[in-house]
Structures are given as C-alpha cells and as structure tokens.
Amino acid sequence: MLHYPGDLTFMALSLFKDPDFMTPEFEELGYYSTTDFVMLGKAYGLGENAVHGILGECKMRRSQVEAMIDRSLLSDDAKKEYLRIFTDRLAMFR
C-alpha cells in the first residue's frame, strides 16, 4: 500500500454501521465486491440498477484515470503502483 504500509485493508472505514459485519462474499473474497456496494446503496435508498450504473461509470472512466496518473508528478514506480491499485479495485466490481 502506498499510504498505509502494512495495513491489510484498503479502506479507512467499514462500509457498514457494524464494523464486524461481513457479507458472505466479503468473507469468501476478503474484500468488498459489487454485492457489498449494492447492499450499501440499498441502505441509502438506491436501487440495485443505480448502484450498478455508478460502478459501471467507474469502469468507463478507466482511461481518464490512467491519463491523470500518467500526467502526475509521481515517480514512474509510484505511477505503476497507483495504476495497479486502481486496476485491482476495478476487478472487485465483478
């Protein structure tokens, strides 16, 4: 991790009110997936289609994120690491 070395999680806070709550998908995969974000969206009154739309928008903006990373003042190694992290996060939305 770039910001929190040694931290096995990738989010500062749990998605859910009970920090010990885990969906079966999270327990199996070890990270949040589409199922978790749909559940979070429903808790805030969003329909499943709306959540899928938001996640799809994230996927469609990949080229913009890649361009932003490329234009940044980060070292080449840091750029590669940020792109790797972003790509890993997108893979969670399966």
Backbone as CSV, one residue per row, in Angstrom:
resi,resn,N_x,N_y,N_z,CA_x,CA_y,CA_z,C_x,C_y,C_z
1,MET,0.826,-1.184,0.000,0.000,0.000,0.000,0.870,1.246,0.000
2,LEU,0.423,2.210,-0.716,1.196,3.440,-0.782,1.022,4.303,0.452
3,HIS,-0.189,4.343,1.003,-0.468,5.279,2.096,-0.348,4.662,3.480
4,TYR,-0.679,3.409,3.607,-0.676,2.759,4.910,0.101,1.447,4.838
5,PRO,1.417,1.505,4.780,2.194,0.273,4.669,1.857,-0.701,5.798
6,GLY,1.711,-1.949,5.461,1.431,-2.963,6.464,-0.036,-3.141,6.765
7,ASP,-0.878,-2.215,6.341,-2.311,-2.316,6.578,-2.906,-3.270,5.556
8,LEU,-3.584,-4.298,6.006,-4.124,-5.298,5.107,-5.452,-4.888,4.485
9,THR,-6.055,-3.820,4.977,-7.310,-3.347,4.410,-7.002,-2.236,3.417
10,PHE,-7.981,-1.861,2.644,-7.747,-0.782,1.682,-8.705,0.373,1.857
11,MET,-9.569,0.282,2.847,-10.491,1.372,3.118,-10.314,1.807,4.571
12,ALA,-10.428,3.095,4.785,-10.238,3.613,6.133,-11.361,3.201,7.072
13,LEU,-12.574,3.044,6.525,-13.734,2.711,7.342,-14.490,1.545,6.725
14,SER,-15.215,0.848,7.556,-16.095,-0.206,7.080,-17.237,0.416,6.290
15,LEU,-17.765,-0.311,5.322,-18.925,0.181,4.574,-20.189,0.183,5.420
16,PHE,-20.221,-0.641,6.442,-21.451,-0.864,7.184,-21.342,-0.346,8.611
17,LYS,-22.495,-0.063,9.203,-22.553,0.501,10.552,-21.822,-0.374,11.561
18,ASP,-22.049,-1.671,11.481,-21.353,-2.618,12.356,-20.029,-2.983,11.688
19,PRO,-18.902,-2.521,12.219,-17.618,-2.775,11.563,-17.242,-4.258,11.501
20,ASP,-17.908,-5.088,12.283,-17.627,-6.524,12.260,-18.513,-7.286,11.274
21,PHE,-19.512,-6.581,10.686,-20.416,-7.231,9.739,-19.675,-7.533,8.441
22,MET,-19.875,-8.730,7.913,-19.304,-9.108,6.631,-20.346,-9.879,5.830
23,THR,-20.477,-9.542,4.569,-21.338,-10.331,3.702,-20.626,-11.657,3.428
24,PRO,-21.364,-12.674,3.015,-20.714,-13.942,2.659,-19.652,-13.757,1.562
25,GLU,-19.897,-12.836,0.635,-18.936,-12.570,-0.429,-17.635,-11.991,0.140
26,PHE,-17.776,-11.073,1.110,-16.572,-10.499,1.717,-15.803,-11.576,2.469
27,GLU,-16.519,-12.409,3.184,-15.849,-13.489,3.916,-15.100,-14.418,2.964
28,GLU,-15.690,-14.671,1.800,-15.059,-15.568,0.826,-13.877,-14.909,0.119
29,LEU,-14.066,-13.654,-0.319,-13.060,-12.986,-1.132,-12.014,-12.237,-0.317
30,GLY,-12.448,-11.701,0.831,-11.529,-10.902,1.640,-11.507,-9.431,1.256
31,TYR,-12.428,-9.024,0.398,-12.527,-7.619,0.014,-13.965,-7.332,-0.417
32,TYR,-14.303,-6.028,-0.433,-15.640,-5.628,-0.846,-15.813,-5.893,-2.336
33,SER,-17.004,-6.325,-2.706,-17.322,-6.585,-4.112,-18.640,-5.894,-4.447
34,THR,-19.104,-6.112,-5.652,-20.355,-5.496,-6.098,-21.491,-5.752,-5.114
35,THR,-21.577,-6.963,-4.602,-22.633,-7.311,-3.653,-22.643,-6.363,-2.455
36,ASP,-21.462,-6.065,-1.923,-21.352,-5.171,-0.767,-21.800,-3.755,-1.111
37,PHE,-21.412,-3.276,-2.299,-21.790,-1.927,-2.688,-23.283,-1.823,-2.995
38,VAL,-23.879,-2.895,-3.524,-25.328,-2.912,-3.724,-26.024,-2.831,-2.372
39,MET,-25.547,-3.593,-1.403,-26.140,-3.575,-0.066,-26.004,-2.182,0.562
40,LEU,-24.849,-1.555,0.400,-24.642,-0.202,0.913,-25.591,0.775,0.225
41,GLY,-25.702,0.670,-1.097,-26.594,1.552,-1.841,-28.031,1.423,-1.380
42,LYS,-28.476,0.190,-1.169,-29.844,-0.034,-0.698,-30.061,0.605,0.670
43,ALA,-29.036,0.566,1.518,-29.151,1.179,2.845,-29.363,2.691,2.735
44,TYR,-28.905,3.276,1.631,-29.064,4.713,1.409,-30.196,5.026,0.431
45,GLY,-31.009,4.015,0.136,-32.184,4.246,-0.683,-31.955,4.154,-2.182
46,LEU,-30.810,3.663,-2.615,-30.555,3.494,-4.039,-31.007,2.116,-4.486
47,GLY,-31.529,2.042,-5.679,-31.892,0.759,-6.237,-30.657,0.034,-6.767
48,GLU,-30.803,-1.251,-6.959,-29.679,-2.057,-7.444,-29.179,-1.564,-8.799
49,ASN,-30.102,-1.179,-9.683,-29.686,-0.685,-11.001,-28.868,0.601,-10.890
50,ALA,-29.230,1.459,-9.960,-28.480,2.704,-9.763,-27.058,2.405,-9.312
51,VAL,-26.915,1.470,-8.387,-25.576,1.107,-7.902,-24.753,0.512,-9.039
52,HIS,-25.352,-0.384,-9.814,-24.628,-0.965,-10.951,-24.236,0.124,-11.945
53,GLY,-25.087,1.128,-12.116,-24.759,2.243,-13.001,-23.555,3.028,-12.509
54,ILE,-23.504,3.274,-11.221,-22.380,4.012,-10.634,-21.089,3.209,-10.788
55,LEU,-21.151,1.920,-10.495,-19.957,1.077,-10.633,-19.515,0.996,-12.093
56,GLY,-20.489,0.927,-13.003,-20.170,0.914,-14.431,-19.496,2.194,-14.874
57,GLU,-19.944,3.308,-14.303,-19.325,4.604,-14.610,-17.852,4.609,-14.188
58,CYS,-17.562,4.007,-13.068,-16.165,3.908,-12.619,-15.333,3.142,-13.633
59,LYS,-15.878,2.061,-14.139,-15.153,1.253,-15.133,-14.944,2.034,-16.426
60,MET,-15.947,2.807,-16.834,-15.847,3.540,-18.094,-14.826,4.670,-18.024
61,ARG,-14.518,5.121,-16.853,-13.572,6.240,-16.712,-12.125,5.780,-16.551
62,ARG,-11.866,4.536,-16.791,-10.517,3.990,-16.622,-9.482,4.798,-17.409
63,SER,-9.758,5.097,-18.666,-8.777,5.817,-19.483,-8.495,7.210,-18.915
64,GLN,-9.512,7.847,-18.336,-9.292,9.162,-17.730,-8.401,9.052,-16.503
65,VAL,-8.609,8.017,-15.700,-7.775,7.817,-14.512,-6.344,7.515,-14.937
66,GLU,-6.182,6.668,-15.943,-4.841,6.339,-16.431,-4.119,7.591,-16.922
67,ALA,-4.830,8.453,-17.651,-4.230,9.690,-18.147,-3.841,10.613,-17.003
68,MET,-4.689,10.703,-15.984,-4.391,11.555,-14.839,-3.139,11.054,-14.101
69,ILE,-3.061,9.747,-13.919,-1.879,9.175,-13.265,-0.642,9.458,-14.106
70,ASP,-0.747,9.281,-15.404,0.392,9.499,-16.297,0.876,10.949,-16.260
71,ARG,-0.062,11.904,-16.136,0.298,13.332,-16.097,0.820,13.779,-14.736
72,SER,0.646,12.952,-13.733,1.004,13.362,-12.376,2.520,13.509,-12.220
73,LEU,2.898,14.087,-11.123,4.315,14.283,-10.820,4.912,13.119,-10.025
74,LEU,4.173,12.027,-9.952,4.663,10.841,-9.249,5.845,10.240,-9.988
75,SER,6.661,9.507,-9.252,7.742,8.761,-9.900,7.136,7.673,-10.781
76,ASP,7.907,7.155,-11.703,7.398,6.093,-12.576,6.950,4.880,-11.772
77,ASP,7.697,4.528,-10.728,7.316,3.391,-9.888,5.995,3.646,-9.171
78,ALA,5.823,4.872,-8.665,4.571,5.208,-7.977,3.400,5.210,-8.959
79,LYS,3.621,5.693,-10.165,2.561,5.667,-11.180,2.119,4.231,-11.457
80,LYS,3.076,3.345,-11.589,2.756,1.933,-11.827,1.958,1.356,-10.663
81,GLU,2.357,1.715,-9.443,1.663,1.191,-8.259,0.239,1.736,-8.161
82,TYR,0.046,3.030,-8.413,-1.305,3.597,-8.391,-2.174,2.941,-9.453
83,LEU,-1.626,2.721,-10.646,-2.396,2.081,-11.709,-2.738,0.640,-11.332
84,ARG,-1.806,-0.050,-10.693,-2.060,-1.422,-10.247,-3.193,-1.443,-9.223
85,ILE,-3.149,-0.529,-8.269,-4.182,-0.463,-7.232,-5.539,-0.154,-7.867
86,PHE,-5.577,0.804,-8.775,-6.830,1.165,-9.441,-7.387,-0.034,-10.211
87,THR,-6.530,-0.731,-10.939,-6.952,-1.904,-11.708,-7.473,-3.001,-10.781
88,ASP,-6.790,-3.206,-9.661,-7.256,-4.194,-8.676,-8.635,-3.829,-8.147
89,ARG,-8.865,-2.547,-7.879,-10.147,-2.099,-7.345,-11.258,-2.305,-8.372
90,LEU,-10.964,-2.025,-9.636,-11.977,-2.241,-10.662,-12.353,-3.716,-10.774
91,ALA,-11.392,-4.583,-10.573,-11.654,-6.024,-10.664,-12.632,-6.476,-9.572
92,MET,-12.745,-5.726,-8.501,-13.669,-6.075,-7.422,-15.118,-5.964,-7.871
93,PHE,-15.376,-5.128,-8.857,-16.754,-4.903,-9.305,-17.121,-5.944,-10.362
94,ARG,-17.165,-7.167,-9.942,-17.476,-8.247,-10.890,-18.902,-8.631,-10.829
